[in-house]
Amino acid sequence: MINYIKDLVSGIWALLQGMYITMLNFCRPKITEQYPENRGKKVMFERFRGELVMEHNENNEHKCSGCGICQMNCPNNTIKIITKQVTLEDGKTKKVLDQYLYDIGSCTFCSLCTQSCPQKAISWTTNFEHAVFTRSKLVKQLNKPGSKVAEKKAPAAAKAEGAN
């Protein structure tokens, strides 16, 4: 009989504790995010890894040389770099970037690609909306059509510009 009373008091005490917590949460202000409606106000953290991008300047030039280090470091082959050989005016051939394909559907967002890129050609944005109806739309070409590698300035020319 004593165990029955102990269990009854213990059960009532647990019920009162649960009701107390419920009443506290009932009186607190609501913090529910109305996501689709407040899409423009949503600000992600600066370090958030949402989508891989390749920056282009106003002349449609990028920094990627097509070396393939990011492709080699990607643990699940999310990045595919397609290069082509181009003959220069002096008769030499040079490997240039043709397509930089990024499959966001298989990306683990580990950032090994951005950390290993010697030219710092790729970076992360805070874009997090990737919902599509077919997986083929998750494969994106990061280099814009007709883009080329930005020419590096000679050290003497850079010093001359800095002196002006």
Rosetta constraint file for C-alpha pairs under 8 A:
AtomPair CA 1 CA 5 HARMONIC 6.52 0.50
AtomPair CA 2 CA 6 HARMONIC 6.26 0.50
AtomPair CA 3 CA 7 HARMONIC 6.08 0.50
AtomPair CA 4 CA 8 HARMONIC 6.14 0.50
AtomPair CA 5 CA 9 HARMONIC 6.14 0.50
AtomPair CA 6 CA 10 HARMONIC 5.99 0.50
AtomPair CA 7 CA 11 HARMONIC 6.01 0.50
AtomPair CA 8 CA 12 HARMONIC 6.21 0.50
AtomPair CA 9 CA 13 HARMONIC 6.07 0.50
AtomPair CA 10 CA 14 HARMONIC 6.24 0.50
AtomPair CA 11 CA 15 HARMONIC 6.17 0.50
AtomPair CA 12 CA 16 HARMONIC 6.20 0.50
AtomPair CA 13 CA 17 HARMONIC 6.25 0.50
AtomPair CA 14 CA 18 HARMONIC 6.23 0.50
AtomPair CA 15 CA 19 HARMONIC 6.18 0.50
AtomPair CA 16 CA 20 HARMONIC 6.06 0.50
AtomPair CA 17 CA 21 HARMONIC 6.38 0.50
AtomPair CA 18 CA 22 HARMONIC 6.19 0.50
AtomPair CA 19 CA 23 HARMONIC 6.11 0.50
AtomPair CA 20 CA 24 HARMONIC 6.26 0.50
AtomPair CA 21 CA 25 HARMONIC 6.32 0.50
AtomPair CA 22 CA 26 HARMONIC 6.08 0.50
AtomPair CA 23 CA 27 HARMONIC 6.31 0.50
AtomPair CA 24 CA 28 HARMONIC 6.43 0.50
AtomPair CA 33 CA 38 HARMONIC 7.93 0.50
AtomPair CA 34 CA 38 HARMONIC 6.07 0.50
AtomPair CA 35 CA 39 HARMONIC 5.95 0.50
AtomPair CA 38 CA 42 HARMONIC 6.41 0.50
AtomPair CA 44 CA 48 HARMONIC 6.59 0.50
AtomPair CA 44 CA 126 HARMONIC 6.13 0.50
AtomPair CA 45 CA 126 HARMONIC 7.48 0.50
AtomPair CA 46 CA 126 HARMONIC 7.20 0.50
AtomPair CA 48 CA 124 HARMONIC 7.76 0.50
AtomPair CA 48 CA 125 HARMONIC 7.47 0.50
AtomPair CA 48 CA 126 HARMONIC 5.70 0.50
AtomPair CA 49 CA 109 HARMONIC 6.45 0.50
AtomPair CA 49 CA 124 HARMONIC 5.51 0.50
AtomPair CA 49 CA 125 HARMONIC 6.33 0.50
AtomPair CA 49 CA 126 HARMONIC 6.02 0.50
AtomPair CA 50 CA 109 HARMONIC 7.83 0.50
AtomPair CA 50 CA 124 HARMONIC 6.34 0.50
AtomPair CA 50 CA 125 HARMONIC 5.52 0.50
AtomPair CA 50 CA 126 HARMONIC 4.69 0.50
AtomPair CA 50 CA 127 HARMONIC 4.95 0.50
AtomPair CA 50 CA 128 HARMONIC 4.87 0.50
AtomPair CA 51 CA 104 HARMONIC 7.41 0.50
AtomPair CA 51 CA 124 HARMONIC 5.48 0.50
AtomPair CA 51 CA 125 HARMONIC 5.29 0.50
AtomPair CA 51 CA 126 HARMONIC 6.67 0.50
AtomPair CA 51 CA 127 HARMONIC 5.88 0.50
AtomPair CA 51 CA 128 HARMONIC 6.93 0.50
AtomPair CA 52 CA 102 HARMONIC 7.76 0.50
AtomPair CA 52 CA 122 HARMONIC 6.70 0.50
AtomPair CA 52 CA 123 HARMONIC 5.73 0.50
AtomPair CA 52 CA 124 HARMONIC 4.72 0.50
AtomPair CA 52 CA 125 HARMONIC 6.43 0.50
AtomPair CA 53 CA 122 HARMONIC 5.61 0.50
AtomPair CA 53 CA 123 HARMONIC 5.58 0.50
AtomPair CA 53 CA 124 HARMONIC 6.11 0.50
AtomPair CA 53 CA 125 HARMONIC 6.92 0.50
AtomPair CA 53 CA 142 HARMONIC 6.06 0.50
AtomPair CA 54 CA 62 HARMONIC 7.14 0.50
AtomPair CA 54 CA 121 HARMONIC 5.93 0.50
AtomPair CA 54 CA 122 HARMONIC 4.61 0.50
AtomPair CA 54 CA 123 HARMONIC 6.55 0.50
AtomPair CA 54 CA 142 HARMONIC 5.64 0.50
AtomPair CA 54 CA 143 HARMONIC 6.43 0.50
AtomPair CA 55 CA 62 HARMONIC 6.15 0.50
AtomPair CA 55 CA 63 HARMONIC 7.83 0.50
AtomPair CA 55 CA 121 HARMONIC 6.72 0.50
AtomPair CA 55 CA 122 HARMONIC 6.77 0.50
AtomPair CA 55 CA 123 HARMONIC 7.81 0.50
AtomPair CA 56 CA 60 HARMONIC 5.44 0.50
AtomPair CA 56 CA 61 HARMONIC 5.21 0.50
AtomPair CA 56 CA 62 HARMONIC 4.73 0.50
AtomPair CA 56 CA 63 HARMONIC 7.87 0.50
AtomPair CA 57 CA 61 HARMONIC 5.46 0.50
AtomPair CA 57 CA 62 HARMONIC 6.66 0.50
AtomPair CA 60 CA 144 HARMONIC 7.42 0.50
AtomPair CA 60 CA 146 HARMONIC 7.49 0.50
AtomPair CA 60 CA 147 HARMONIC 5.06 0.50
AtomPair CA 60 CA 148 HARMONIC 6.90 0.50
AtomPair CA 61 CA 147 HARMONIC 5.39 0.50
AtomPair CA 61 CA 148 HARMONIC 4.99 0.50
AtomPair CA 61 CA 149 HARMONIC 5.37 0.50
AtomPair CA 61 CA 150 HARMONIC 4.93 0.50
AtomPair CA 62 CA 121 HARMONIC 6.90 0.50
AtomPair CA 62 CA 143 HARMONIC 7.67 0.50
AtomPair CA 62 CA 147 HARMONIC 7.04 0.50
AtomPair CA 62 CA 148 HARMONIC 6.26 0.50
AtomPair CA 62 CA 149 HARMONIC 5.07 0.50
AtomPair CA 62 CA 150 HARMONIC 5.46 0.50
AtomPair CA 63 CA 119 HARMONIC 6.12 0.50
AtomPair CA 63 CA 120 HARMONIC 7.28 0.50
AtomPair CA 63 CA 121 HARMONIC 4.89 0.50
AtomPair CA 63 CA 149 HARMONIC 5.56 0.50
AtomPair CA 63 CA 150 HARMONIC 5.73 0.50
AtomPair CA 64 CA 97 HARMONIC 7.40 0.50
AtomPair CA 64 CA 119 HARMONIC 6.53 0.50
AtomPair CA 64 CA 120 HARMONIC 7.93 0.50
AtomPair CA 64 CA 121 HARMONIC 5.18 0.50
AtomPair CA 64 CA 122 HARMONIC 7.85 0.50
AtomPair CA 64 CA 149 HARMONIC 6.30 0.50
AtomPair CA 65 CA 96 HARMONIC 6.45 0.50
AtomPair CA 65 CA 97 HARMONIC 6.38 0.50
AtomPair CA 65 CA 119 HARMONIC 7.79 0.50
AtomPair CA 65 CA 149 HARMONIC 6.43 0.50
AtomPair CA 66 CA 81 HARMONIC 6.74 0.50
AtomPair CA 66 CA 82 HARMONIC 7.84 0.50
AtomPair CA 66 CA 83 HARMONIC 6.58 0.50
AtomPair CA 66 CA 95 HARMONIC 7.57 0.50
AtomPair CA 66 CA 96 HARMONIC 6.15 0.50
AtomPair CA 66 CA 97 HARMONIC 4.92 0.50
AtomPair CA 68 CA 72 HARMONIC 6.27 0.50
AtomPair CA 68 CA 81 HARMONIC 6.44 0.50
AtomPair CA 69 CA 73 HARMONIC 6.20 0.50
AtomPair CA 69 CA 113 HARMONIC 7.61 0.50
AtomPair CA 69 CA 116 HARMONIC 6.80 0.50
AtomPair CA 69 CA 117 HARMONIC 6.54 0.50
AtomPair CA 70 CA 74 HARMONIC 6.15 0.50
AtomPair CA 70 CA 79 HARMONIC 7.31 0.50
AtomPair CA 70 CA 112 HARMONIC 7.24 0.50
AtomPair CA 70 CA 113 HARMONIC 4.33 0.50
AtomPair CA 70 CA 114 HARMONIC 7.17 0.50
AtomPair CA 70 CA 116 HARMONIC 6.25 0.50
AtomPair CA 70 CA 117 HARMONIC 6.01 0.50
AtomPair CA 71 CA 77 HARMONIC 6.74 0.50
AtomPair CA 71 CA 78 HARMONIC 7.66 0.50
AtomPair CA 71 CA 79 HARMONIC 5.23 0.50
AtomPair CA 71 CA 80 HARMONIC 6.09 0.50
AtomPair CA 71 CA 81 HARMONIC 6.85 0.50
AtomPair CA 71 CA 113 HARMONIC 7.17 0.50
AtomPair CA 72 CA 77 HARMONIC 7.98 0.50
AtomPair CA 73 CA 112 HARMONIC 6.22 0.50
AtomPair CA 73 CA 113 HARMONIC 6.21 0.50
AtomPair CA 73 CA 116 HARMONIC 7.50 0.50
AtomPair CA 74 CA 78 HARMONIC 6.48 0.50
AtomPair CA 74 CA 79 HARMONIC 6.83 0.50
AtomPair CA 74 CA 112 HARMONIC 6.45 0.50
AtomPair CA 74 CA 113 HARMONIC 6.19 0.50
AtomPair CA 76 CA 106 HARMONIC 7.26 0.50
AtomPair CA 76 CA 107 HARMONIC 7.40 0.50
AtomPair CA 78 CA 102 HARMONIC 5.84 0.50
AtomPair CA 78 CA 103 HARMONIC 5.11 0.50
AtomPair CA 78 CA 104 HARMONIC 7.09 0.50
AtomPair CA 78 CA 106 HARMONIC 5.92 0.50
AtomPair CA 78 CA 107 HARMONIC 5.59 0.50
AtomPair CA 79 CA 100 HARMONIC 7.32 0.50
AtomPair CA 79 CA 101 HARMONIC 5.78 0.50
AtomPair CA 79 CA 102 HARMONIC 4.79 0.50
AtomPair CA 79 CA 103 HARMONIC 6.55 0.50
AtomPair CA 80 CA 100 HARMONIC 6.14 0.50
AtomPair CA 80 CA 101 HARMONIC 5.10 0.50
AtomPair CA 80 CA 102 HARMONIC 6.57 0.50
AtomPair CA 81 CA 97 HARMONIC 7.33 0.50
AtomPair CA 81 CA 98 HARMONIC 7.76 0.50
AtomPair CA 81 CA 99 HARMONIC 5.99 0.50
AtomPair CA 81 CA 100 HARMONIC 4.81 0.50
AtomPair CA 81 CA 101 HARMONIC 6.27 0.50
AtomPair CA 82 CA 97 HARMONIC 6.37 0.50
AtomPair CA 82 CA 98 HARMONIC 5.49 0.50
AtomPair CA 82 CA 99 HARMONIC 5.03 0.50
AtomPair CA 82 CA 100 HARMONIC 6.42 0.50
AtomPair CA 83 CA 95 HARMONIC 6.35 0.50
AtomPair CA 83 CA 96 HARMONIC 5.52 0.50
AtomPair CA 83 CA 97 HARMONIC 4.52 0.50
AtomPair CA 83 CA 98 HARMONIC 4.80 0.50
AtomPair CA 83 CA 99 HARMONIC 6.77 0.50
AtomPair CA 84 CA 95 HARMONIC 5.64 0.50
AtomPair CA 84 CA 96 HARMONIC 5.63 0.50
AtomPair CA 84 CA 97 HARMONIC 6.52 0.50
AtomPair CA 84 CA 98 HARMONIC 6.02 0.50
AtomPair CA 85 CA 93 HARMONIC 6.19 0.50
AtomPair CA 85 CA 94 HARMONIC 5.51 0.50
AtomPair CA 85 CA 95 HARMONIC 4.59 0.50
AtomPair CA 85 CA 96 HARMONIC 6.35 0.50
AtomPair CA 86 CA 93 HARMONIC 5.42 0.50
AtomPair CA 86 CA 94 HARMONIC 5.25 0.50
AtomPair CA 86 CA 95 HARMONIC 6.26 0.50
AtomPair CA 86 CA 96 HARMONIC 6.89 0.50
AtomPair CA 87 CA 91 HARMONIC 6.00 0.50
AtomPair CA 87 CA 92 HARMONIC 5.68 0.50
AtomPair CA 87 CA 93 HARMONIC 4.32 0.50
AtomPair CA 87 CA 94 HARMONIC 6.31 0.50
AtomPair CA 88 CA 92 HARMONIC 5.41 0.50
AtomPair CA 88 CA 93 HARMONIC 5.97 0.50
AtomPair CA 88 CA 94 HARMONIC 7.13 0.50
AtomPair CA 96 CA 149 HARMONIC 7.90 0.50
AtomPair CA 97 CA 148 HARMONIC 7.70 0.50
AtomPair CA 99 CA 141 HARMONIC 6.58 0.50
AtomPair CA 99 CA 142 HARMONIC 7.70 0.50
AtomPair CA 99 CA 143 HARMONIC 6.48 0.50
AtomPair CA 100 CA 141 HARMONIC 5.47 0.50
AtomPair CA 100 CA 142 HARMONIC 5.49 0.50
AtomPair CA 100 CA 143 HARMONIC 5.83 0.50
AtomPair CA 101 CA 139 HARMONIC 6.60 0.50
AtomPair CA 101 CA 140 HARMONIC 5.64 0.50
AtomPair CA 101 CA 141 HARMONIC 4.56 0.50
AtomPair CA 101 CA 142 HARMONIC 6.26 0.50
AtomPair CA 102 CA 139 HARMONIC 5.53 0.50
AtomPair CA 102 CA 140 HARMONIC 5.22 0.50
AtomPair CA 102 CA 141 HARMONIC 6.25 0.50
AtomPair CA 102 CA 142 HARMONIC 6.92 0.50
AtomPair CA 103 CA 107 HARMONIC 6.48 0.50
AtomPair CA 103 CA 138 HARMONIC 5.72 0.50
AtomPair CA 103 CA 139 HARMONIC 4.21 0.50
AtomPair CA 103 CA 140 HARMONIC 6.32 0.50
AtomPair CA 104 CA 138 HARMONIC 5.50 0.50
AtomPair CA 104 CA 139 HARMONIC 6.30 0.50
AtomPair CA 104 CA 140 HARMONIC 7.65 0.50
AtomPair CA 105 CA 135 HARMONIC 7.02 0.50
AtomPair CA 105 CA 138 HARMONIC 5.64 0.50
AtomPair CA 105 CA 139 HARMONIC 7.44 0.50
AtomPair CA 111 CA 115 HARMONIC 6.25 0.50
AtomPair CA 112 CA 116 HARMONIC 6.04 0.50
AtomPair CA 113 CA 117 HARMONIC 6.16 0.50
AtomPair CA 113 CA 122 HARMONIC 7.93 0.50
AtomPair CA 114 CA 120 HARMONIC 6.81 0.50
AtomPair CA 114 CA 121 HARMONIC 7.92 0.50
AtomPair CA 114 CA 122 HARMONIC 5.84 0.50
AtomPair CA 114 CA 123 HARMONIC 5.93 0.50
AtomPair CA 114 CA 124 HARMONIC 8.00 0.50
AtomPair CA 115 CA 120 HARMONIC 7.98 0.50
AtomPair CA 117 CA 121 HARMONIC 6.80 0.50
AtomPair CA 117 CA 122 HARMONIC 7.42 0.50
AtomPair CA 130 CA 138 HARMONIC 7.62 0.50
AtomPair CA 132 CA 137 HARMONIC 6.75 0.50
AtomPair CA 132 CA 138 HARMONIC 7.38 0.50
AtomPair CA 133 CA 137 HARMONIC 7.87 0.50
AtomPair CA 134 CA 138 HARMONIC 7.60 0.50
AtomPair CA 135 CA 139 HARMONIC 7.58 0.50
AtomPair CA 143 CA 147 HARMONIC 6.65 0.50
AtomPair CA 153 CA 157 HARMONIC 6.44 0.50
AtomPair CA 153 CA 158 HARMONIC 6.20 0.50
AtomPair CA 154 CA 158 HARMONIC 6.22 0.50
AtomPair CA 155 CA 159 HARMONIC 6.23 0.50
AtomPair CA 156 CA 160 HARMONIC 6.20 0.50
AtomPair CA 157 CA 161 HARMONIC 6.23 0.50
AtomPair CA 158 CA 162 HARMONIC 6.22 0.50
AtomPair CA 159 CA 163 HARMONIC 6.23 0.50
AtomPair CA 160 CA 164 HARMONIC 6.76 0.50
